[in-house]
Amino acid sequence: MFGRFMPREVKFFDLFNAHTKEIVRGADALVAVMAALNQSQAAAAAHAETLDTIEGRADKIVDETMAMLHATFITPLDRDEIHQLIKHLDDVLDTMQDAAGTVTTYDIRRATPEAIRFADIIRASCQVVAKAVGMLHNMNNGPAILEACKEISKLESDADVVLRDAMSKLFREEPDVRELIKLKAIYELLETVTDCCKQVATILEAIILENS
């Protein structure tokens, strides 16, 4: 009872929003990596380095969130919800960084239409994640957040279809086994980014249902 009247640290929402801004910037950088591949490997590598920088900034936000979580007595959400949300937000950006890094490490010299499509879906998913997290400070936004979560799930389903079609085409048409292995790894990483976005949506849904 006494806890209801204790001040709650609401800066957590600012930190969530700061992280999702970095996620959207990271998605923009990933799209730029794919767009640059067909023009210049050096340009693609430069965009991948930009994503590394973005991920580094996001890691600092995660560290600040965890430090605040340990230092705050009354939190605006369940402590485990805060931990899970920031962790899975960071997974989104970490996996994008892995995908971009793998493109340069594997010396990928072209962006297939499927890779470009994945990047577009990822950017759309990250934008919706940012929108949903941006409404989390007010539980009256619950219905709108749940609608955003449905949109994230649909985009993840779209990515599943792209992955299935991309793999089918790859095994039918790619004669170079090394190139096949490289592209398969890239496709799977790109699809995993949308899985990470869906996991964020699952956590948001749980938070809304728990606090409604």
C-alpha positions as CSV (number, residue, x, y, z in Angstrom):
1,M,0.0,0.0,0.0
2,F,2.8,2.4,1.0
3,G,4.5,1.7,-2.3
4,R,1.7,3.3,-4.3
5,F,2.7,6.7,-2.9
6,M,6.4,6.3,-3.4
7,P,7.8,8.2,-6.4
8,R,8.5,6.0,-9.4
9,E,11.5,6.5,-11.7
10,V,10.0,7.2,-15.1
11,K,13.3,7.8,-16.9
12,F,13.1,4.1,-18.0
13,F,10.7,5.2,-20.7
14,D,13.2,7.8,-21.9
15,L,15.8,5.1,-22.1
16,F,13.6,2.7,-24.0
17,N,12.8,5.5,-26.5
18,A,16.4,6.4,-26.9
19,H,17.2,2.8,-27.6
20,T,14.5,2.4,-30.2
21,K,15.8,5.6,-32.0
22,E,19.1,3.8,-32.3
23,I,17.3,0.7,-33.6
24,V,15.6,2.8,-36.3
25,R,19.0,4.4,-37.2
26,G,20.5,0.9,-37.3
27,A,17.8,-0.3,-39.7
28,D,18.4,2.7,-42.0
29,A,22.1,1.8,-42.0
30,L,21.3,-1.8,-42.8
31,V,19.2,-0.7,-45.8
32,A,22.1,1.5,-46.8
33,V,24.5,-1.4,-46.6
34,M,22.3,-3.4,-49.0
35,A,21.8,-0.5,-51.4
36,A,25.5,0.2,-51.5
37,L,26.6,-3.4,-52.2
38,N,25.6,-3.2,-55.8
39,Q,27.7,0.0,-56.2
40,S,30.7,-0.1,-54.0
41,Q,32.0,-2.6,-51.4
42,A,33.8,0.2,-49.7
43,A,30.6,2.2,-49.3
44,A,28.8,-0.9,-47.9
45,A,31.6,-1.4,-45.4
46,A,31.3,2.3,-44.4
47,H,27.6,1.9,-43.7
48,A,28.4,-1.3,-41.7
49,E,30.8,0.7,-39.6
50,T,28.1,3.3,-39.0
51,L,25.9,0.5,-37.7
52,D,28.7,-0.6,-35.3
53,T,28.8,2.9,-33.9
54,I,25.0,2.9,-33.5
55,E,25.2,-0.4,-31.7
56,G,27.9,1.0,-29.4
57,R,25.7,3.9,-28.4
58,A,22.8,1.5,-27.8
59,D,24.9,-0.7,-25.5
60,K,25.6,2.4,-23.3
61,I,21.8,2.9,-23.0
62,V,21.4,-0.8,-22.0
63,D,24.1,-0.3,-19.3
64,E,22.4,2.8,-18.0
65,T,19.0,1.1,-17.9
66,M,20.4,-1.9,-16.0
67,A,22.3,0.4,-13.5
68,M,19.1,2.4,-12.9
69,L,17.1,-0.9,-12.5
70,H,19.5,-1.9,-9.7
71,A,19.4,1.5,-8.1
72,T,15.6,2.2,-8.2
73,F,13.3,1.1,-5.4
74,I,9.9,1.7,-7.2
75,T,9.8,1.0,-10.9
76,P,7.0,1.9,-13.4
77,L,6.9,-1.6,-14.7
78,D,7.7,-5.0,-13.2
79,R,11.5,-5.3,-12.8
80,D,11.7,-8.4,-15.0
81,E,9.6,-6.7,-17.7
82,I,12.1,-3.8,-17.8
83,H,15.0,-6.2,-18.0
84,Q,13.4,-8.4,-20.7
85,L,12.3,-5.4,-22.8
86,I,15.7,-3.7,-22.9
87,K,17.4,-7.0,-23.5
88,H,15.3,-7.9,-26.5
89,L,15.5,-4.4,-27.9
90,D,19.2,-4.8,-27.8
91,D,18.9,-8.2,-29.5
92,V,17.3,-6.5,-32.5
93,L,20.2,-4.1,-33.0
94,D,22.9,-6.8,-32.2
95,T,21.4,-9.1,-34.9
96,M,21.3,-6.3,-37.5
97,Q,25.0,-5.6,-36.7
98,D,25.8,-9.3,-37.1
99,A,24.0,-9.3,-40.5
100,A,25.9,-6.2,-41.7
101,G,29.2,-7.5,-40.4
102,T,28.7,-10.9,-42.1
103,V,28.0,-9.2,-45.4
104,T,31.5,-7.5,-45.2
105,T,33.3,-10.5,-43.6
106,Y,31.9,-12.9,-46.3
107,D,32.9,-10.4,-49.0
108,I,29.4,-10.3,-50.5
109,R,29.6,-8.4,-53.7
110,R,26.0,-8.1,-54.6
111,A,22.7,-7.5,-52.9
112,T,20.0,-9.9,-54.1
113,P,16.4,-8.6,-54.4
114,E,15.6,-10.9,-51.5
115,A,18.3,-9.3,-49.3
116,I,17.0,-5.9,-50.2
117,R,13.4,-7.0,-49.4
118,F,14.5,-8.3,-46.0
119,A,16.2,-5.0,-45.2
120,D,13.0,-3.1,-46.1
121,I,10.9,-5.4,-43.9
122,I,13.4,-4.9,-41.1
123,R,13.2,-1.2,-41.3
124,A,9.4,-1.2,-41.3
125,S,9.4,-3.6,-38.2
126,C,11.9,-1.4,-36.4
127,Q,9.8,1.7,-37.1
128,V,6.7,0.0,-35.6
129,V,8.7,-1.2,-32.6
130,A,9.8,2.4,-32.0
131,K,6.2,3.6,-32.3
132,A,4.9,1.0,-29.9
133,V,7.6,1.5,-27.3
134,G,7.0,5.3,-27.6
135,M,3.4,4.8,-26.3
136,L,4.4,2.6,-23.4
137,H,4.5,5.4,-20.8
138,N,0.7,5.6,-20.8
139,M,-1.3,2.4,-20.3
140,N,-4.3,4.1,-21.9
141,N,-2.3,3.5,-25.1
142,G,-2.7,-0.2,-24.6
143,P,-5.1,-0.9,-27.6
144,A,-2.8,1.1,-29.9
145,I,0.2,-0.8,-28.7
146,L,-1.5,-4.1,-29.2
147,E,-2.4,-3.1,-32.8
148,A,1.3,-2.2,-33.4
149,C,2.3,-5.6,-32.0
150,K,0.0,-7.2,-34.6
151,E,1.7,-5.2,-37.3
152,I,5.1,-6.4,-36.1
153,S,3.9,-10.0,-36.2
154,K,2.6,-9.6,-39.7
155,L,5.9,-8.2,-40.9
156,E,7.7,-11.2,-39.3
157,S,5.3,-13.5,-41.2
158,D,6.2,-11.6,-44.4
159,A,9.9,-12.2,-43.6
160,D,9.2,-15.9,-43.2
161,V,7.7,-16.0,-46.7
162,V,10.7,-14.1,-48.1
163,L,13.1,-16.5,-46.4
164,R,11.2,-19.6,-47.8
165,D,11.1,-18.2,-51.3
166,A,14.7,-17.0,-51.1
167,M,16.0,-20.4,-50.0
168,S,14.0,-22.2,-52.7
169,K,15.5,-19.9,-55.4
170,L,19.0,-20.2,-53.9
171,F,19.1,-24.0,-54.0
172,R,17.5,-24.0,-57.5
173,E,19.6,-21.4,-59.2
174,E,22.9,-20.7,-57.4
175,P,25.6,-22.9,-59.0
176,D,28.5,-21.6,-56.8
177,V,28.4,-23.6,-53.5
178,R,30.4,-21.0,-51.6
179,E,28.1,-18.3,-52.7
180,L,25.1,-20.4,-51.7
181,I,26.5,-20.9,-48.2
182,K,27.2,-17.2,-47.8
183,L,23.8,-16.0,-49.0
184,K,22.0,-18.7,-46.9
185,A,23.8,-17.4,-43.8
186,I,22.9,-13.8,-44.6
187,Y,19.2,-14.6,-45.3
188,E,18.9,-16.4,-42.0
189,L,20.4,-13.6,-40.0
190,L,18.2,-11.0,-41.7
191,E,15.1,-13.1,-41.0
192,T,16.2,-13.5,-37.3
193,V,16.1,-9.7,-37.0
194,T,12.3,-9.8,-37.6
195,D,12.1,-12.7,-35.0
196,C,13.8,-10.4,-32.5
197,C,11.2,-7.6,-33.3
198,K,8.4,-10.1,-32.8
199,Q,9.9,-11.0,-29.4
200,V,9.8,-7.4,-28.4
201,A,6.1,-7.3,-29.5
202,T,5.4,-10.4,-27.3
203,I,7.0,-8.6,-24.3
204,L,5.0,-5.5,-25.0
205,E,1.8,-7.5,-25.2
206,A,2.5,-9.1,-21.8
207,I,3.2,-5.7,-20.3
208,I,-0.1,-4.3,-21.5
209,L,-2.1,-7.4,-20.3
210,E,-0.3,-7.3,-17.0
211,N,-1.0,-3.6,-16.4
212,S,-4.4,-3.3,-17.9
